[in-house]
Amino acid sequence: MKTASQPSGRFRKFAKRYPEIAASYEGLRVEVNAAGPLTNRDRALVKVAVSVGMGKRAGAYAHLRKAVDAGLSREQLEHVALLALPTIGLPSSISALEWIDDVFSKRRRPA
């Protein structure tokens, strides 16, 4: 099972091909996370919501895994998907709920 701390295969391929850009991106991520008062859990919720709102499946999966690692529950993440419903629509919210199901079903599988 992939954990949140492991970059995706796509990112690893990108970083191998463009190491300087990947390092700069990582530095930007660290700086942005430290730039404000939001906790790790707060940032995780925001990033899930942004990924869901944009319909970015791969990003949503990554941010969902990080949110779970930050201590957010399935119910909290499902609430994010439901809160998005009036803004992004039923099909997008249903997709987000499916992504949440996927993340939690993979976490229950034995290693």
Chimera marker file (.cmm) of the C-alpha trace (Angstrom):
<marker_set name="trace">
<marker id="1" x="0.000" y="0.000" z="0.000" r="1" g="1" b="0" radius="0.5"/>
<marker id="2" x="1.337" y="3.363" z="-1.006" r="1" g="1" b="0" radius="0.5"/>
<marker id="3" x="1.730" y="5.851" z="1.831" r="1" g="1" b="0" radius="0.5"/>
<marker id="4" x="1.393" y="9.601" z="1.697" r="1" g="1" b="0" radius="0.5"/>
<marker id="5" x="5.107" y="10.083" z="2.244" r="1" g="1" b="0" radius="0.5"/>
<marker id="6" x="5.964" y="8.265" z="-0.981" r="1" g="1" b="0" radius="0.5"/>
<marker id="7" x="5.857" y="10.422" z="-4.094" r="1" g="1" b="0" radius="0.5"/>
<marker id="8" x="3.909" y="9.033" z="-7.014" r="1" g="1" b="0" radius="0.5"/>
<marker id="9" x="5.689" y="7.209" z="-9.797" r="1" g="1" b="0" radius="0.5"/>
<marker id="10" x="4.878" y="10.109" z="-12.093" r="1" g="1" b="0" radius="0.5"/>
<marker id="11" x="6.524" y="12.586" z="-9.748" r="1" g="1" b="0" radius="0.5"/>
<marker id="12" x="9.579" y="10.359" z="-9.306" r="1" g="1" b="0" radius="0.5"/>
<marker id="13" x="9.916" y="10.158" z="-13.102" r="1" g="1" b="0" radius="0.5"/>
<marker id="14" x="9.519" y="13.940" z="-13.347" r="1" g="1" b="0" radius="0.5"/>
<marker id="15" x="12.120" y="14.483" z="-10.593" r="1" g="1" b="0" radius="0.5"/>
<marker id="16" x="14.590" y="12.173" z="-12.282" r="1" g="1" b="0" radius="0.5"/>
<marker id="17" x="14.226" y="14.029" z="-15.559" r="1" g="1" b="0" radius="0.5"/>
<marker id="18" x="14.101" y="17.536" z="-14.040" r="1" g="1" b="0" radius="0.5"/>
<marker id="19" x="15.855" y="17.347" z="-10.652" r="1" g="1" b="0" radius="0.5"/>
<marker id="20" x="16.361" y="21.090" z="-10.217" r="1" g="1" b="0" radius="0.5"/>
<marker id="21" x="12.714" y="21.876" z="-10.909" r="1" g="1" b="0" radius="0.5"/>
<marker id="22" x="11.559" y="19.096" z="-8.586" r="1" g="1" b="0" radius="0.5"/>
<marker id="23" x="13.816" y="20.416" z="-5.820" r="1" g="1" b="0" radius="0.5"/>
<marker id="24" x="12.467" y="23.928" z="-6.321" r="1" g="1" b="0" radius="0.5"/>
<marker id="25" x="8.904" y="22.616" z="-6.234" r="1" g="1" b="0" radius="0.5"/>
<marker id="26" x="9.613" y="20.766" z="-2.989" r="1" g="1" b="0" radius="0.5"/>
<marker id="27" x="11.133" y="23.913" z="-1.493" r="1" g="1" b="0" radius="0.5"/>
<marker id="28" x="8.063" y="25.913" z="-2.501" r="1" g="1" b="0" radius="0.5"/>
<marker id="29" x="5.795" y="23.295" z="-0.903" r="1" g="1" b="0" radius="0.5"/>
<marker id="30" x="7.720" y="23.520" z="2.365" r="1" g="1" b="0" radius="0.5"/>
<marker id="31" x="7.668" y="27.341" z="2.343" r="1" g="1" b="0" radius="0.5"/>
<marker id="32" x="3.949" y="27.553" z="1.546" r="1" g="1" b="0" radius="0.5"/>
<marker id="33" x="3.092" y="25.087" z="4.325" r="1" g="1" b="0" radius="0.5"/>
<marker id="34" x="5.071" y="27.179" z="6.819" r="1" g="1" b="0" radius="0.5"/>
<marker id="35" x="3.692" y="30.529" z="5.628" r="1" g="1" b="0" radius="0.5"/>
<marker id="36" x="0.515" y="30.606" z="7.681" r="1" g="1" b="0" radius="0.5"/>
<marker id="37" x="-1.267" y="29.570" z="10.843" r="1" g="1" b="0" radius="0.5"/>
<marker id="38" x="-3.088" y="26.500" z="9.491" r="1" g="1" b="0" radius="0.5"/>
<marker id="39" x="-2.319" y="23.210" z="11.173" r="1" g="1" b="0" radius="0.5"/>
<marker id="40" x="-1.277" y="20.127" z="9.252" r="1" g="1" b="0" radius="0.5"/>
<marker id="41" x="-4.865" y="18.824" z="9.530" r="1" g="1" b="0" radius="0.5"/>
<marker id="42" x="-6.294" y="22.137" z="8.312" r="1" g="1" b="0" radius="0.5"/>
<marker id="43" x="-3.929" y="22.176" z="5.337" r="1" g="1" b="0" radius="0.5"/>
<marker id="44" x="-4.832" y="18.578" z="4.543" r="1" g="1" b="0" radius="0.5"/>
<marker id="45" x="-8.550" y="19.416" z="4.475" r="1" g="1" b="0" radius="0.5"/>
<marker id="46" x="-7.982" y="22.438" z="2.244" r="1" g="1" b="0" radius="0.5"/>
<marker id="47" x="-5.847" y="20.443" z="-0.179" r="1" g="1" b="0" radius="0.5"/>
<marker id="48" x="-8.456" y="17.676" z="-0.377" r="1" g="1" b="0" radius="0.5"/>
<marker id="49" x="-11.150" y="20.264" z="-1.057" r="1" g="1" b="0" radius="0.5"/>
<marker id="50" x="-9.110" y="21.994" z="-3.765" r="1" g="1" b="0" radius="0.5"/>
<marker id="51" x="-8.267" y="18.685" z="-5.472" r="1" g="1" b="0" radius="0.5"/>
<marker id="52" x="-11.890" y="17.567" z="-5.346" r="1" g="1" b="0" radius="0.5"/>
<marker id="53" x="-13.120" y="20.935" z="-6.613" r="1" g="1" b="0" radius="0.5"/>
<marker id="54" x="-10.726" y="20.808" z="-9.532" r="1" g="1" b="0" radius="0.5"/>
<marker id="55" x="-11.659" y="17.201" z="-10.297" r="1" g="1" b="0" radius="0.5"/>
<marker id="56" x="-8.023" y="16.159" z="-10.079" r="1" g="1" b="0" radius="0.5"/>
<marker id="57" x="-8.278" y="12.447" z="-9.321" r="1" g="1" b="0" radius="0.5"/>
<marker id="58" x="-4.568" y="11.743" z="-8.848" r="1" g="1" b="0" radius="0.5"/>
<marker id="59" x="-4.132" y="14.844" z="-6.697" r="1" g="1" b="0" radius="0.5"/>
<marker id="60" x="-7.201" y="13.961" z="-4.661" r="1" g="1" b="0" radius="0.5"/>
<marker id="61" x="-5.855" y="10.471" z="-3.967" r="1" g="1" b="0" radius="0.5"/>
<marker id="62" x="-2.517" y="11.888" z="-2.827" r="1" g="1" b="0" radius="0.5"/>
<marker id="63" x="-4.139" y="14.503" z="-0.619" r="1" g="1" b="0" radius="0.5"/>
<marker id="64" x="-6.658" y="12.015" z="0.783" r="1" g="1" b="0" radius="0.5"/>
<marker id="65" x="-3.808" y="9.717" z="1.853" r="1" g="1" b="0" radius="0.5"/>
<marker id="66" x="-2.020" y="12.672" z="3.455" r="1" g="1" b="0" radius="0.5"/>
<marker id="67" x="-5.227" y="13.726" z="5.202" r="1" g="1" b="0" radius="0.5"/>
<marker id="68" x="-5.662" y="10.253" z="6.679" r="1" g="1" b="0" radius="0.5"/>
<marker id="69" x="-2.024" y="10.290" z="7.803" r="1" g="1" b="0" radius="0.5"/>
<marker id="70" x="-2.744" y="13.693" z="9.424" r="1" g="1" b="0" radius="0.5"/>
<marker id="71" x="-5.472" y="12.047" z="11.495" r="1" g="1" b="0" radius="0.5"/>
<marker id="72" x="-8.605" y="12.980" z="9.568" r="1" g="1" b="0" radius="0.5"/>
<marker id="73" x="-11.407" y="10.455" z="9.664" r="1" g="1" b="0" radius="0.5"/>
<marker id="74" x="-13.414" y="8.998" z="6.842" r="1" g="1" b="0" radius="0.5"/>
<marker id="75" x="-16.458" y="10.912" z="8.109" r="1" g="1" b="0" radius="0.5"/>
<marker id="76" x="-14.579" y="14.226" z="8.018" r="1" g="1" b="0" radius="0.5"/>
<marker id="77" x="-13.397" y="13.604" z="4.471" r="1" g="1" b="0" radius="0.5"/>
<marker id="78" x="-16.852" y="12.522" z="3.352" r="1" g="1" b="0" radius="0.5"/>
<marker id="79" x="-18.177" y="15.770" z="4.817" r="1" g="1" b="0" radius="0.5"/>
<marker id="80" x="-15.759" y="17.683" z="2.567" r="1" g="1" b="0" radius="0.5"/>
<marker id="81" x="-17.192" y="15.836" z="-0.455" r="1" g="1" b="0" radius="0.5"/>
<marker id="82" x="-20.741" y="16.618" z="0.663" r="1" g="1" b="0" radius="0.5"/>
<marker id="83" x="-19.932" y="20.285" z="1.335" r="1" g="1" b="0" radius="0.5"/>
<marker id="84" x="-18.662" y="20.527" z="-2.235" r="1" g="1" b="0" radius="0.5"/>
<marker id="85" x="-21.963" y="19.284" z="-3.680" r="1" g="1" b="0" radius="0.5"/>
<marker id="86" x="-23.765" y="22.653" z="-4.025" r="1" g="1" b="0" radius="0.5"/>
<marker id="87" x="-20.691" y="24.247" z="-5.607" r="1" g="1" b="0" radius="0.5"/>
<marker id="88" x="-19.297" y="21.582" z="-7.926" r="1" g="1" b="0" radius="0.5"/>
<marker id="89" x="-22.338" y="19.360" z="-8.427" r="1" g="1" b="0" radius="0.5"/>
<marker id="90" x="-23.543" y="15.875" z="-7.650" r="1" g="1" b="0" radius="0.5"/>
<marker id="91" x="-21.357" y="13.939" z="-10.147" r="1" g="1" b="0" radius="0.5"/>
<marker id="92" x="-18.179" y="15.529" z="-8.786" r="1" g="1" b="0" radius="0.5"/>
<marker id="93" x="-19.191" y="14.915" z="-5.189" r="1" g="1" b="0" radius="0.5"/>
<marker id="94" x="-20.001" y="11.295" z="-5.973" r="1" g="1" b="0" radius="0.5"/>
<marker id="95" x="-16.580" y="10.927" z="-7.602" r="1" g="1" b="0" radius="0.5"/>
<marker id="96" x="-14.969" y="12.337" z="-4.470" r="1" g="1" b="0" radius="0.5"/>
<marker id="97" x="-16.906" y="9.882" z="-2.288" r="1" g="1" b="0" radius="0.5"/>
<marker id="98" x="-15.695" y="7.034" z="-4.528" r="1" g="1" b="0" radius="0.5"/>
<marker id="99" x="-12.095" y="8.232" z="-4.202" r="1" g="1" b="0" radius="0.5"/>
<marker id="100" x="-12.515" y="8.298" z="-0.414" r="1" g="1" b="0" radius="0.5"/>
<marker id="101" x="-13.901" y="4.745" z="-0.517" r="1" g="1" b="0" radius="0.5"/>
<marker id="102" x="-10.903" y="3.659" z="-2.589" r="1" g="1" b="0" radius="0.5"/>
<marker id="103" x="-8.381" y="5.177" z="-0.179" r="1" g="1" b="0" radius="0.5"/>
<marker id="104" x="-10.000" y="3.605" z="2.869" r="1" g="1" b="0" radius="0.5"/>
<marker id="105" x="-10.537" y="0.201" z="1.242" r="1" g="1" b="0" radius="0.5"/>
<marker id="106" x="-6.841" y="0.041" z="0.310" r="1" g="1" b="0" radius="0.5"/>
<marker id="107" x="-5.839" y="0.900" z="3.882" r="1" g="1" b="0" radius="0.5"/>
<marker id="108" x="-7.768" y="-2.084" z="5.243" r="1" g="1" b="0" radius="0.5"/>
<marker id="109" x="-6.029" y="-4.621" z="3.021" r="1" g="1" b="0" radius="0.5"/>
<marker id="110" x="-3.302" y="-6.650" z="4.695" r="1" g="1" b="0" radius="0.5"/>
<marker id="111" x="0.212" y="-5.828" z="3.540" r="1" g="1" b="0" radius="0.5"/>
<link id1="1" id2="2" r="1" g="1" b="0" radius="0.2"/>
<link id1="2" id2="3" r="1" g="1" b="0" radius="0.2"/>
<link id1="3" id2="4" r="1" g="1" b="0" radius="0.2"/>
<link id1="4" id2="5" r="1" g="1" b="0" radius="0.2"/>
<link id1="5" id2="6" r="1" g="1" b="0" radius="0.2"/>
<link id1="6" id2="7" r="1" g="1" b="0" radius="0.2"/>
<link id1="7" id2="8" r="1" g="1" b="0" radius="0.2"/>
<link id1="8" id2="9" r="1" g="1" b="0" radius="0.2"/>
<link id1="9" id2="10" r="1" g="1" b="0" radius="0.2"/>
<link id1="10" id2="11" r="1" g="1" b="0" radius="0.2"/>
<link id1="11" id2="12" r="1" g="1" b="0" radius="0.2"/>
<link id1="12" id2="13" r="1" g="1" b="0" radius="0.2"/>
<link id1="13" id2="14" r="1" g="1" b="0" radius="0.2"/>
<link id1="14" id2="15" r="1" g="1" b="0" radius="0.2"/>
<link id1="15" id2="16" r="1" g="1" b="0" radius="0.2"/>
<link id1="16" id2="17" r="1" g="1" b="0" radius="0.2"/>
<link id1="17" id2="18" r="1" g="1" b="0" radius="0.2"/>
<link id1="18" id2="19" r="1" g="1" b="0" radius="0.2"/>
<link id1="19" id2="20" r="1" g="1" b="0" radius="0.2"/>
<link id1="20" id2="21" r="1" g="1" b="0" radius="0.2"/>
<link id1="21" id2="22" r="1" g="1" b="0" radius="0.2"/>
<link id1="22" id2="23" r="1" g="1" b="0" radius="0.2"/>
<link id1="23" id2="24" r="1" g="1" b="0" radius="0.2"/>
<link id1="24" id2="25" r="1" g="1" b="0" radius="0.2"/>
<link id1="25" id2="26" r="1" g="1" b="0" radius="0.2"/>
<link id1="26" id2="27" r="1" g="1" b="0" radius="0.2"/>
<link id1="27" id2="28" r="1" g="1" b="0" radius="0.2"/>
<link id1="28" id2="29" r="1" g="1" b="0" radius="0.2"/>
<link id1="29" id2="30" r="1" g="1" b="0" radius="0.2"/>
<link id1="30" id2="31" r="1" g="1" b="0" radius="0.2"/>
<link id1="31" id2="32" r="1" g="1" b="0" radius="0.2"/>
<link id1="32" id2="33" r="1" g="1" b="0" radius="0.2"/>
<link id1="33" id2="34" r="1" g="1" b="0" radius="0.2"/>
<link id1="34" id2="35" r="1" g="1" b="0" radius="0.2"/>
<link id1="35" id2="36" r="1" g="1" b="0" radius="0.2"/>
<link id1="36" id2="37" r="1" g="1" b="0" radius="0.2"/>
<link id1="37" id2="38" r="1" g="1" b="0" radius="0.2"/>
<link id1="38" id2="39" r="1" g="1" b="0" radius="0.2"/>
<link id1="39" id2="40" r="1" g="1" b="0" radius="0.2"/>
<link id1="40" id2="41" r="1" g="1" b="0" radius="0.2"/>
<link id1="41" id2="42" r="1" g="1" b="0" radius="0.2"/>
<link id1="42" id2="43" r="1" g="1" b="0" radius="0.2"/>
<link id1="43" id2="44" r="1" g="1" b="0" radius="0.2"/>
<link id1="44" id2="45" r="1" g="1" b="0" radius="0.2"/>
<link id1="45" id2="46" r="1" g="1" b="0" radius="0.2"/>
<link id1="46" id2="47" r="1" g="1" b="0" radius="0.2"/>
<link id1="47" id2="48" r="1" g="1" b="0" radius="0.2"/>
<link id1="48" id2="49" r="1" g="1" b="0" radius="0.2"/>
<link id1="49" id2="50" r="1" g="1" b="0" radius="0.2"/>
<link id1="50" id2="51" r="1" g="1" b="0" radius="0.2"/>
<link id1="51" id2="52" r="1" g="1" b="0" radius="0.2"/>
<link id1="52" id2="53" r="1" g="1" b="0" radius="0.2"/>
<link id1="53" id2="54" r="1" g="1" b="0" radius="0.2"/>
<link id1="54" id2="55" r="1" g="1" b="0" radius="0.2"/>
<link id1="55" id2="56" r="1" g="1" b="0" radius="0.2"/>
<link id1="56" id2="57" r="1" g="1" b="0" radius="0.2"/>
<link id1="57" id2="58" r="1" g="1" b="0" radius="0.2"/>
<link id1="58" id2="59" r="1" g="1" b="0" radius="0.2"/>
<link id1="59" id2="60" r="1" g="1" b="0" radius="0.2"/>
<link id1="60" id2="61" r="1" g="1" b="0" radius="0.2"/>
<link id1="61" id2="62" r="1" g="1" b="0" radius="0.2"/>
<link id1="62" id2="63" r="1" g="1" b="0" radius="0.2"/>
<link id1="63" id2="64" r="1" g="1" b="0" radius="0.2"/>
<link id1="64" id2="65" r="1" g="1" b="0" radius="0.2"/>
<link id1="65" id2="66" r="1" g="1" b="0" radius="0.2"/>
<link id1="66" id2="67" r="1" g="1" b="0" radius="0.2"/>
<link id1="67" id2="68" r="1" g="1" b="0" radius="0.2"/>
<link id1="68" id2="69" r="1" g="1" b="0" radius="0.2"/>
<link id1="69" id2="70" r="1" g="1" b="0" radius="0.2"/>
<link id1="70" id2="71" r="1" g="1" b="0" radius="0.2"/>
<link id1="71" id2="72" r="1" g="1" b="0" radius="0.2"/>
<link id1="72" id2="73" r="1" g="1" b="0" radius="0.2"/>
<link id1="73" id2="74" r="1" g="1" b="0" radius="0.2"/>
<link id1="74" id2="75" r="1" g="1" b="0" radius="0.2"/>
<link id1="75" id2="76" r="1" g="1" b="0" radius="0.2"/>
<link id1="76" id2="77" r="1" g="1" b="0" radius="0.2"/>
<link id1="77" id2="78" r="1" g="1" b="0" radius="0.2"/>
<link id1="78" id2="79" r="1" g="1" b="0" radius="0.2"/>
<link id1="79" id2="80" r="1" g="1" b="0" radius="0.2"/>
<link id1="80" id2="81" r="1" g="1" b="0" radius="0.2"/>
<link id1="81" id2="82" r="1" g="1" b="0" radius="0.2"/>
<link id1="82" id2="83" r="1" g="1" b="0" radius="0.2"/>
<link id1="83" id2="84" r="1" g="1" b="0" radius="0.2"/>
<link id1="84" id2="85" r="1" g="1" b="0" radius="0.2"/>
<link id1="85" id2="86" r="1" g="1" b="0" radius="0.2"/>
<link id1="86" id2="87" r="1" g="1" b="0" radius="0.2"/>
<link id1="87" id2="88" r="1" g="1" b="0" radius="0.2"/>
<link id1="88" id2="89" r="1" g="1" b="0" radius="0.2"/>
<link id1="89" id2="90" r="1" g="1" b="0" radius="0.2"/>
<link id1="90" id2="91" r="1" g="1" b="0" radius="0.2"/>
<link id1="91" id2="92" r="1" g="1" b="0" radius="0.2"/>
<link id1="92" id2="93" r="1" g="1" b="0" radius="0.2"/>
<link id1="93" id2="94" r="1" g="1" b="0" radius="0.2"/>
<link id1="94" id2="95" r="1" g="1" b="0" radius="0.2"/>
<link id1="95" id2="96" r="1" g="1" b="0" radius="0.2"/>
<link id1="96" id2="97" r="1" g="1" b="0" radius="0.2"/>
<link id1="97" id2="98" r="1" g="1" b="0" radius="0.2"/>
<link id1="98" id2="99" r="1" g="1" b="0" radius="0.2"/>
<link id1="99" id2="100" r="1" g="1" b="0" radius="0.2"/>
<link id1="100" id2="101" r="1" g="1" b="0" radius="0.2"/>
<link id1="101" id2="102" r="1" g="1" b="0" radius="0.2"/>
<link id1="102" id2="103" r="1" g="1" b="0" radius="0.2"/>
<link id1="103" id2="104" r="1" g="1" b="0" radius="0.2"/>
<link id1="104" id2="105" r="1" g="1" b="0" radius="0.2"/>
<link id1="105" id2="106" r="1" g="1" b="0" radius="0.2"/>
<link id1="106" id2="107" r="1" g="1" b="0" radius="0.2"/>
<link id1="107" id2="108" r="1" g="1" b="0" radius="0.2"/>
<link id1="108" id2="109" r="1" g="1" b="0" radius="0.2"/>
<link id1="109" id2="110" r="1" g="1" b="0" radius="0.2"/>
<link id1="110" id2="111" r="1" g="1" b="0" radius="0.2"/>
</marker_set>
